[in-house]
Amino acid sequence: MHDIRKSQQEMCRRFGAPFLEADVQLKIGISRNFGVHDAPINGLRHPPDGDTTGWYIWSGEWSDAPDFFQPHHLHHLYAQYPDLIKFLGLAPGWRFLFAPNYEDVWEDQSLLNI
């Protein structure tokens, strides 16, 4: 777990983002069509609420469908998609885009106004 935290903190330093640990016992929203091989992979973080981290992650195209995101415990993502873990220390109000040989992180203050 120490290595995970260290890689998340390094990602935050690299992009000048604040670090906020996402508790592995909490939930994230992940798209129904999510596939780690379906690039690009997008993530955004709203403020944590209740039993959620605030993270929403999807691959491919976005959908406005009310059931687009399904709840999953974060620890499942850690086991199944280790390449994404480094992004999950980004604080609320931040996004990422991840694809083969490409990654970007940026601040989006509109995510704080939900």
N, C-alpha and C positions, 0 to 999 in steps of 0.2 A: 504494500500500500504506500510505503514511503516513496518508491520510484514513481508511482502514479502521480502523487502529489507534486513531486519534484518536476516531472514533465509538464504538468499543468501550470505550475508557477513559471517555468521557463517560457511557455507559450505566451502567458500574460506579459511577461517582461519584454519578450520579442516584439509584441504589438502595442505595448504601452497600455495594457488593459488592467483593471483591478482584478484581483483574485478573490473568488468566493467558492469555497469547496461545495460540491454537490454531494450530499449524503447518499451513499449507495443503497440505503434502505428506502429512499424516497422514489417517487415515480417520475417518469418522463412521458411525453407524448411522442409517439413514433408513428409514421404514416403506415397505413395498411399495405401500401405497395413498396415498402422499404426493402431495398436490397443493397448490400454493401458493394456489389459490383455494378450497380446502376448509377453511374455518375451523371451529374454531380450530386454530392451529398451536401445538404444545407442544414444548418442549425441556427436557432435563435433562442434567446433566453429572456423570458419575462421574469418579474420578481417571483420568488418562491411563494407558494400559497398552500396552506394545509399540508397534505402529504405529497406535494409535488416539488420538484427542483426548479420549475419554471422552464425547463428545456423542452423544445419541440424540434424534432429531427425528421427530415424526409429526403427521399432520393427521387431523381427525375423531376417531373412536372408537379407544381403546386396544384392543389384543388381546394375549392371553397366548400366542398361537401361536409356536412356536419359530422360525419363519421370518418373523416380523413385521418385523424389522429386517434390512436388507441393507447391506453395507459399500459406501461411496462415498468417494472422495477429496474432501476438503474443498474443494479448488479448484474442483470442479464446482459445488458449492453456491454459491460466491461468484459464479460467472458466471450461474447459472440463477435464483437467488433472492436478489437483492441486499438486499431488505428485512429479511432475517434476519441479515445479517452483523453488525449492531450488537450482537446478543446473544452472539456467540460468544467474547467476551473474558471472560465471566463465569467465575469459578473453579469447580472441582469443588465440589459441594454446593449448586449453585444451579439454579433452574428458570426458565423463562419461558413465558408464554402470550401469543399474538399473534393478533389478529383485526382486521378493519377498524375503525378508530377506537378501538382498545383494545390496551393492552399492560400486562402485569404481570410483575414479577420478584420472586422470593422465595427465601430460603435454605431448604434441606431437608437437614439434617445426615445423614439416613438414607442419602442417596446416597453418602456416604463409606464406608459399611459394606457392601461387596459381597463 
